[in-house]
Amino acid sequence: MITLNDYLYSGDTVLKILQKYTRDLRKEAKLTHNEIDLMHVNFLIQITELLEHNDFLTAQSQKIREFYKYMAHEYPFLAFTFKGRIKSLIRAEEKFNGYIVEYIYDYYTKHGTYPPVSELKNKLSCFRDFIAYRIVLCMPKCHLKPGEDQETASIRYLYEIANVLPGFLEERGFTVESAYGVKKSTSPLLNEDVKTYYRDYICGTSGEGYQSLHITVYDNSSRSFMEVQLRTQKMDDTAEIGPANHLGYEKKQQDERARRDAIPEGECVYFDEAYERGMRLLQLELADLDVNMFSAVDNSLINDGCGLFRGRLILPYEHLSRFQNDVID
């Protein structure tokens, strides 16, 4: 079985790794008539094309910048950042294999048998976040009203901005996608006419405390999907440096092992291979990797200059409240 790990110690660039992994995986999939591995190959090709032909990202990010300018004009008192990234190769590979493991496990638990290949292939065609933008905002304490809580005020503005975003993007050539009822918002701060578009992880907090609003849109000019995430600073801290980040790694390992115990080994090659690929990635010691433009002291201290682990940045915009340092009488 071929895995991404086999290509991470050669000193190659990320693009070279993708090309070799794709070539060898295609060759093996044809020999074994493995339809899921052929889908895996197409998945890797999509990532390669994003990294090789990214001129459209310049035009796309300029449209996103229009919303940044809108916020700076309408909310000069807020501090906020806009960031964009192409999903990292390791995270994308983890997610693809994780989808296989999760879907087969859930199907087996419910039906006592394995899903048809056609259903599994349909499940694997739903990736929408290769490109993602994140808006993080905060209400500076110096602008709070007496007795007002900072996070409560930030959340109020977060939902207010979320109400405007879908229509703003539609006017600039994007098509907003339905969330199909996944994590549908129950917040009274989100307008009814946009609730169908958002997956609201603020109302239904995860066990690790992860909170965010997610919306998926289709860029008609580049014919690509992208995801926009909206968070307060506190939510972003929890996701990036708080318990949602730290515990997620250990919890994922526990969940994956529990699924392995439930599925008899050798009965479903698609589960076995996806599980093995996923677990090998979870066990990577990043400091041992030899990938051009990437280095790490350990799994916490990482300098990723190629989008291998943390993703490749498309844009950084930062707006600090222009009144943040005003003297308040």
C-alpha positions, 0 to 999 in steps of 0.5 A: 500500500502506498502512503503519503508518508513514503514521500516526505523524507526525500527533500523534494518540494511539495509539488514534486511529492504530489506528482510522485504520490499521484503517479504511483497511487494511480499505477497501483490503483489500476493494477488492483482495480481500486476505485477509491484510490482512483478517486484519491488520485483525482483528489490529489490532482485538484490540490496540485492544480490549485498550487500550480495554476493559482492566478485566479486566486489573485482575482478572487482575493481582490473580491474578498478584499472588497468585503474587507473594505466594507467592514473597515468603512462600516465598523471602524471601531472593530479590530479584525483580520482577513486570512486566506489559505489553500488547505495543506497537503497533510491536512487534506490527506488526513481529511480524505482518509478520515471521510472514508473511515468515518463513513464506512464505520457509520454505515457498518454500525447502522447496517451491519454491512459495508456501503456500496462503492458508488455511495462511498464515491459520492461521499468523497465528492463533497470537498468544499474547503480546499480554499478557505478564508477566515474573518476574525474580529474583536470589539476593543475593550475601550469601545465597550459600553459600561457593563458590556461584555467583550465577547458578547459584543463581538458575537453581536457584530459577528452575526451582524456581519454574517447577515450581510456576507451572502448577499455581498458575495452574490453581487460579486459573482459567487453563488452561496451554497446551502448547508443542507441543514447541517449545524443549522443556526438557532441564534436569533441574531442570524436572519432567517433568510441566511440561516440555510447557508451557515453551519453554526458551530457557535450555537452547538459547541463541540466537546473541545469548545470549537466555535465558528460560523462556516459558509460555502460559496462557489466562485463562478469565474474560477469554477471552484468552491471556497469556504469562509469562516467567521470567528471572534478573537476568543473563538480563534484563540480556542481553535488555534492555541486553546483546547480545540487545538491541543486536545483534538489531536489526542481525541482523534487518535482515540476515535480512530482506534475505536473505529478500527476495533469495530471493523474486522480487519481484512473485510473492507480494503477501503477502510483498512487502507484509509485507516492505516494512511490516517494513523501514519499521518497522525504519528508523524514526527514533523522534525524528521521530515525532509521537505523543501521549504519546511522545517520543524523543531518538534510538532509544536514549533513549525516553520512551514514555507510550502503549505505542507502542514499549515496551508499556503497563505493567499492573503493577510489583511489586518484592520486595527480599530482606528479609534482603539487608542482614543482617550476616553473621558 
